[in-house]
Amino acid sequence: MRPMVLLLALLLAAPAQAQAPPSPPPLDLSLPAKTCPQIERCCVAGTQPCWHPGLSRALLAAGAGAALGGGLLGFESGDSLGTGDPYAQMVGTGLIGLVGAGVGTLLGLLSPRGETAVEDRPGRPTFRLKLSPGGSSTLDEAAPYGLALSFDPTITAGDVFQLQPSVGASFGLGTSADVDPRPQLQAFRQGQDALFPVTLTRSRLKVAAGAEMAWKLPYPLPGVARPASAGRFEIRYRPTVEVRRVTRHPGTAQEQVTEHVALYPALLGFRWHTSPRQRFTFFAGPRVDWIGFSDPGSTELRRGPPVLGGFYAEAWYQVDVPLTPLATTKTSVSGRFNLGYVHSKLDGEAFDLGAIIGFFGPVNVSWDLRIRRRDAPVALQIGAGIWLTEGGGPYIEVALVTPDIALPTRGVAP
Amino acid sequence: MRPLPLIALALLLSPLQSCASHPECALGEYESAECRVVAENHYARVLTSHGVEVRFQADDAVDASSWDALGLVQEVESGVVRLRPAALMGFRVSFVPRDTERRSLHVIVDNIAPDMLVSLGPDGQLQPQPNPGDGLLRREFDLVMVDGATIWMRGARPCPPAYRIAVAADIQTNPLQFERILQDLHQQVDDAEAAGEPLLGLLLLGDLAEEAADDEFLRIDELLVSSPVPVSVTAGNHDKAGDEFARFNRYFGPGTFAFDVCRTHVVLMDTADGAIAPSIEARLPQLFDKGSMEHLIFGTHYVIYPDRTGQGLRDEDQSWYILGELVRAGVDRLMTGHAHYWKEYPAITIGDGTIHEIITGTGGASQGEGHPRYGVTRLSFNDEGVDSCFHEVPVPGTEQPGQGPTTDTIDFCTTD
């Protein structure tokens, strides 16, 4: 934990040396409407390279469509979902890319002034608190609220490299309780409905740590001409480790613990800025598992050696939304729409459709809102979203965004 | 705009506990695993039209005051009750008249082995019933109850020193191929008898139907009549999707139950949701407890070990818990379906132990464009422990068993 403490101290000291994001420039309605047209090639002042949102989204849709089609075809021809089959990941990622490109095009066309970049757009906040509701409508059962805390400072080196160390924890604000509903077990209390015995209680804890690194690639590659203007491209690497612990009381007073340590040593991805306001992000990589469990009444875990776990993937399409009408002379406001798919079944969430049960990971739809008092170093970011999945649900986030920690750079080309 | 965020926040933060609470499954949502626990226990008893309470009972039940989900009871017509025991080797049923009037009942018992010895009578005075010796899985009895006395029916089979159990899953759109597998079982029964390892039954691990429709379940129920051995069944995801009527339980009884086969403890579990019901999760140590049995076989539809892709339960944590409990219980084979092929994982590392898992989704469902491999997994229990292999039942026009492509990953049975 020491590096994190040092990092925190550095972060708190940072405002003196860090640069607060520039205030969004006041809207200049005198600019011509074609400053950055919706689907044609455009150049945005102060940003490189030029963009061609229409072409970018067409390329994304083609790639995503190929992934989706390939995934469906592969599953149909194999009907196995066996070892090494990447079909579910391909289908999930392809759908996000395809829907994102479609929604992005629609939103681009609806942008009255074209797709200029949104200043001070929502991004990953520094301090975040997330709350997901609990509760059960089943008599005598309990499902606690979920709370997650995370700390993700951002360190930058010019416009080329970005590092985001991350540490976080999530847990239930209580213990879940489930009853045994076998009708022969019901007991009656006067004036109440039938009561079933509580047979299972569980509490969960998850701790995660990692770092995300992003390198902006020269466009599109060194020494290659840039006629297509197909958007900025970043290579990303996010090594992460997660520890999940579930404590159960399965029908007895003796507790049992299961522990799952998941290491993602080679989680590689990319971010493709398909327009000044829109981007597609993809990560994939192997997972290494350590599984442990305890005997009833014992807290000593029977851990095993590392084994290769499920292949992880996630895909996101994000659209920045300028909220100029909400801004005042003192406050800037911007929004972001997120659509994502996460191919993982580690948190009990899965996107089911008919008999297609447990094949896909969760789908996320969310909205972030960043509010900053002009020239203030710290911004408030609030968000709300829903995991559109079995086992998922809505959540809200409240977060603070502190200035990036800018490392001194020498000779880094913007 | 201000009221909208406030309303959203209020909705999000309003505890659902404050909504009207009701008991589990009060709304009849039988697509949920927990609701099917209610259904399978509901269908394990019936109050007949003329007032006789018929209940499946655990072998150690001391009286008829409760019951257990160990079979299916239906009053098929007034005064006629059909029983379908879920286990392969025995069953116990109580008949309790609600009053002292003379009551008669015609009882049909399906899915019991031809060598099953059935006894009938008041508690402590059970009389063995003559075995018709017709080789069928059905018996019929006439019961007369007087003075409100409880009548018990008990079935038990002799245990050979060595024996076999067949396992298959996933029929879905191809009951015709499953019918071939059932027909092939007749030869397997003869071969097993000759080998000194009688075939005692078939475990059918879900996805009997494609759309959980009545006609699909009815067809499989009809086909099972032609089986030479009793069949224990659990549910798969296709047996419950879109079904709000607990059809699977209505046709086949429980999806989660445990029983003993000679020296082997067998547990079948409903994972049709890609998950197990929390109440079943709580009962895992009890269900997996093999007591004095030498072996433990766990059969379920979903592939519990998630492997490297999309297999496994919806929540991996539940997989790790089940697998940990199986290690603790000393499971010999974890048998699953869901993936339409035959694949063996001889030593999956779970904590400080290992598990031997076999996927046998070979009951007839489409296997895609590759060479189809249909049949059953044969589990043999003898002096050398537990052995397993794949007994292929080829579709007409394909190679003989064990020949053709993709044979390297399959452990074909080399003996009859």
HADDOCK unambig.tbl for C-alpha pairs under 7 A between the chains (distance, minus, plus):
assign (segid A and resid 76 and name CA) (segid B and resid 368 and name CA) 6.22 0.50 0.50
assign (segid A and resid 77 and name CA) (segid B and resid 368 and name CA) 4.55 0.50 0.50
assign (segid A and resid 77 and name CA) (segid B and resid 369 and name CA) 4.90 0.50 0.50
assign (segid A and resid 78 and name CA) (segid B and resid 367 and name CA) 6.45 0.50 0.50
assign (segid A and resid 78 and name CA) (segid B and resid 368 and name CA) 4.50 0.50 0.50
assign (segid A and resid 78 and name CA) (segid B and resid 369 and name CA) 6.02 0.50 0.50
assign (segid A and resid 78 and name CA) (segid B and resid 370 and name CA) 6.78 0.50 0.50
assign (segid A and resid 79 and name CA) (segid B and resid 340 and name CA) 6.50 0.50 0.50
assign (segid A and resid 79 and name CA) (segid B and resid 367 and name CA) 5.51 0.50 0.50
assign (segid A and resid 79 and name CA) (segid B and resid 368 and name CA) 4.99 0.50 0.50
assign (segid A and resid 80 and name CA) (segid B and resid 339 and name CA) 5.03 0.50 0.50
assign (segid A and resid 80 and name CA) (segid B and resid 340 and name CA) 5.38 0.50 0.50
assign (segid A and resid 80 and name CA) (segid B and resid 341 and name CA) 6.80 0.50 0.50
assign (segid A and resid 80 and name CA) (segid B and resid 367 and name CA) 6.96 0.50 0.50
assign (segid A and resid 81 and name CA) (segid B and resid 310 and name CA) 6.62 0.50 0.50
assign (segid A and resid 81 and name CA) (segid B and resid 311 and name CA) 6.83 0.50 0.50
assign (segid A and resid 81 and name CA) (segid B and resid 339 and name CA) 6.57 0.50 0.50
assign (segid A and resid 83 and name CA) (segid B and resid 307 and name CA) 6.56 0.50 0.50
assign (segid A and resid 83 and name CA) (segid B and resid 308 and name CA) 5.89 0.50 0.50
assign (segid A and resid 83 and name CA) (segid B and resid 309 and name CA) 6.30 0.50 0.50
assign (segid A and resid 84 and name CA) (segid B and resid 308 and name CA) 6.26 0.50 0.50
assign (segid A and resid 84 and name CA) (segid B and resid 309 and name CA) 6.22 0.50 0.50
assign (segid A and resid 85 and name CA) (segid B and resid 309 and name CA) 6.42 0.50 0.50
assign (segid A and resid 86 and name CA) (segid B and resid 309 and name CA) 6.70 0.50 0.50
assign (segid A and resid 88 and name CA) (segid B and resid 310 and name CA) 6.65 0.50 0.50
assign (segid A and resid 133 and name CA) (segid B and resid 12 and name CA) 6.31 0.50 0.50
assign (segid A and resid 133 and name CA) (segid B and resid 13 and name CA) 6.29 0.50 0.50
assign (segid A and resid 134 and name CA) (segid B and resid 15 and name CA) 6.79 0.50 0.50
assign (segid A and resid 134 and name CA) (segid B and resid 16 and name CA) 6.98 0.50 0.50
assign (segid A and resid 135 and name CA) (segid B and resid 15 and name CA) 5.68 0.50 0.50
assign (segid A and resid 135 and name CA) (segid B and resid 16 and name CA) 4.58 0.50 0.50
assign (segid A and resid 135 and name CA) (segid B and resid 17 and name CA) 5.19 0.50 0.50
assign (segid A and resid 136 and name CA) (segid B and resid 16 and name CA) 5.78 0.50 0.50
assign (segid A and resid 136 and name CA) (segid B and resid 17 and name CA) 5.64 0.50 0.50
assign (segid A and resid 137 and name CA) (segid B and resid 16 and name CA) 6.29 0.50 0.50
assign (segid A and resid 137 and name CA) (segid B and resid 17 and name CA) 5.89 0.50 0.50
assign (segid A and resid 137 and name CA) (segid B and resid 19 and name CA) 6.48 0.50 0.50
assign (segid A and resid 137 and name CA) (segid B and resid 20 and name CA) 6.61 0.50 0.50
assign (segid A and resid 137 and name CA) (segid B and resid 21 and name CA) 4.65 0.50 0.50
assign (segid A and resid 137 and name CA) (segid B and resid 22 and name CA) 6.47 0.50 0.50
assign (segid A and resid 138 and name CA) (segid B and resid 21 and name CA) 5.34 0.50 0.50
assign (segid A and resid 138 and name CA) (segid B and resid 22 and name CA) 5.18 0.50 0.50
assign (segid A and resid 138 and name CA) (segid B and resid 23 and name CA) 5.42 0.50 0.50
assign (segid A and resid 138 and name CA) (segid B and resid 24 and name CA) 5.55 0.50 0.50
assign (segid A and resid 139 and name CA) (segid B and resid 21 and name CA) 5.15 0.50 0.50
assign (segid A and resid 139 and name CA) (segid B and resid 22 and name CA) 4.96 0.50 0.50
assign (segid A and resid 139 and name CA) (segid B and resid 23 and name CA) 4.85 0.50 0.50
assign (segid A and resid 139 and name CA) (segid B and resid 24 and name CA) 6.86 0.50 0.50
assign (segid A and resid 178 and name CA) (segid B and resid 278 and name CA) 6.36 0.50 0.50
assign (segid A and resid 178 and name CA) (segid B and resid 279 and name CA) 6.83 0.50 0.50
assign (segid A and resid 179 and name CA) (segid B and resid 279 and name CA) 6.39 0.50 0.50
assign (segid A and resid 180 and name CA) (segid B and resid 279 and name CA) 4.94 0.50 0.50
assign (segid A and resid 181 and name CA) (segid B and resid 24 and name CA) 6.09 0.50 0.50
assign (segid A and resid 181 and name CA) (segid B and resid 38 and name CA) 6.16 0.50 0.50
assign (segid A and resid 182 and name CA) (segid B and resid 37 and name CA) 6.62 0.50 0.50
assign (segid A and resid 182 and name CA) (segid B and resid 38 and name CA) 5.34 0.50 0.50
assign (segid A and resid 182 and name CA) (segid B and resid 41 and name CA) 6.33 0.50 0.50
assign (segid A and resid 183 and name CA) (segid B and resid 38 and name CA) 6.56 0.50 0.50
assign (segid A and resid 184 and name CA) (segid B and resid 66 and name CA) 6.17 0.50 0.50
assign (segid A and resid 184 and name CA) (segid B and resid 67 and name CA) 6.98 0.50 0.50
assign (segid A and resid 199 and name CA) (segid B and resid 279 and name CA) 6.39 0.50 0.50
assign (segid A and resid 199 and name CA) (segid B and resid 282 and name CA) 6.10 0.50 0.50
assign (segid A and resid 200 and name CA) (segid B and resid 278 and name CA) 6.87 0.50 0.50
assign (segid A and resid 200 and name CA) (segid B and resid 279 and name CA) 6.75 0.50 0.50
assign (segid A and resid 200 and name CA) (segid B and resid 282 and name CA) 5.37 0.50 0.50
assign (segid A and resid 250 and name CA) (segid B and resid 282 and name CA) 4.07 0.50 0.50
assign (segid A and resid 250 and name CA) (segid B and resid 283 and name CA) 6.72 0.50 0.50
assign (segid A and resid 251 and name CA) (segid B and resid 282 and name CA) 5.30 0.50 0.50
assign (segid A and resid 251 and name CA) (segid B and resid 283 and name CA) 6.71 0.50 0.50
assign (segid A and resid 258 and name CA) (segid B and resid 321 and name CA) 6.32 0.50 0.50
assign (segid A and resid 291 and name CA) (segid B and resid 350 and name CA) 6.07 0.50 0.50
assign (segid A and resid 291 and name CA) (segid B and resid 351 and name CA) 5.10 0.50 0.50
assign (segid A and resid 292 and name CA) (segid B and resid 351 and name CA) 4.73 0.50 0.50
assign (segid A and resid 293 and name CA) (segid B and resid 324 and name CA) 6.03 0.50 0.50
assign (segid A and resid 293 and name CA) (segid B and resid 351 and name CA) 6.57 0.50 0.50
assign (segid A and resid 302 and name CA) (segid B and resid 351 and name CA) 5.48 0.50 0.50
assign (segid A and resid 302 and name CA) (segid B and resid 352 and name CA) 5.67 0.50 0.50
assign (segid A and resid 303 and name CA) (segid B and resid 351 and name CA) 4.38 0.50 0.50
assign (segid A and resid 303 and name CA) (segid B and resid 352 and name CA) 5.68 0.50 0.50
assign (segid A and resid 304 and name CA) (segid B and resid 350 and name CA) 6.33 0.50 0.50
assign (segid A and resid 304 and name CA) (segid B and resid 351 and name CA) 3.76 0.50 0.50
assign (segid A and resid 304 and name CA) (segid B and resid 352 and name CA) 4.66 0.50 0.50
assign (segid A and resid 309 and name CA) (segid B and resid 307 and name CA) 6.30 0.50 0.50
assign (segid A and resid 309 and name CA) (segid B and resid 308 and name CA) 5.34 0.50 0.50
assign (segid A and resid 310 and name CA) (segid B and resid 306 and name CA) 6.84 0.50 0.50
assign (segid A and resid 310 and name CA) (segid B and resid 307 and name CA) 6.02 0.50 0.50
assign (segid A and resid 310 and name CA) (segid B and resid 308 and name CA) 3.89 0.50 0.50
assign (segid A and resid 310 and name CA) (segid B and resid 309 and name CA) 5.17 0.50 0.50
assign (segid A and resid 311 and name CA) (segid B and resid 308 and name CA) 5.48 0.50 0.50
assign (segid A and resid 311 and name CA) (segid B and resid 309 and name CA) 5.66 0.50 0.50
assign (segid A and resid 345 and name CA) (segid B and resid 314 and name CA) 6.00 0.50 0.50
assign (segid A and resid 345 and name CA) (segid B and resid 315 and name CA) 5.31 0.50 0.50
assign (segid A and resid 345 and name CA) (segid B and resid 316 and name CA) 5.66 0.50 0.50
assign (segid A and resid 346 and name CA) (segid B and resid 315 and name CA) 5.84 0.50 0.50
assign (segid A and resid 346 and name CA) (segid B and resid 316 and name CA) 5.17 0.50 0.50
assign (segid A and resid 346 and name CA) (segid B and resid 317 and name CA) 6.39 0.50 0.50
assign (segid A and resid 347 and name CA) (segid B and resid 315 and name CA) 6.23 0.50 0.50
assign (segid A and resid 348 and name CA) (segid B and resid 314 and name CA) 6.08 0.50 0.50
assign (segid A and resid 348 and name CA) (segid B and resid 315 and name CA) 3.96 0.50 0.50
assign (segid A and resid 348 and name CA) (segid B and resid 316 and name CA) 6.97 0.50 0.50
assign (segid A and resid 349 and name CA) (segid B and resid 314 and name CA) 6.80 0.50 0.50
assign (segid A and resid 349 and name CA) (segid B and resid 315 and name CA) 6.64 0.50 0.50
assign (segid A and resid 350 and name CA) (segid B and resid 314 and name CA) 6.00 0.50 0.50
assign (segid A and resid 354 and name CA) (segid B and resid 241 and name CA) 5.50 0.50 0.50
assign (segid A and resid 354 and name CA) (segid B and resid 242 and name CA) 6.50 0.50 0.50
assign (segid A and resid 355 and name CA) (segid B and resid 237 and name CA) 5.61 0.50 0.50
assign (segid A and resid 355 and name CA) (segid B and resid 238 and name CA) 5.36 0.50 0.50
assign (segid A and resid 355 and name CA) (segid B and resid 241 and name CA) 4.97 0.50 0.50
assign (segid A and resid 357 and name CA) (segid B and resid 237 and name CA) 6.82 0.50 0.50
assign (segid A and resid 357 and name CA) (segid B and resid 273 and name CA) 6.71 0.50 0.50
assign (segid A and resid 357 and name CA) (segid B and resid 274 and name CA) 6.02 0.50 0.50
assign (segid A and resid 358 and name CA) (segid B and resid 274 and name CA) 5.54 0.50 0.50
assign (segid A and resid 358 and name CA) (segid B and resid 313 and name CA) 6.14 0.50 0.50
assign (segid A and resid 358 and name CA) (segid B and resid 314 and name CA) 4.45 0.50 0.50
assign (segid A and resid 359 and name CA) (segid B and resid 310 and name CA) 5.23 0.50 0.50
assign (segid A and resid 359 and name CA) (segid B and resid 311 and name CA) 6.76 0.50 0.50
assign (segid A and resid 360 and name CA) (segid B and resid 310 and name CA) 6.93 0.50 0.50
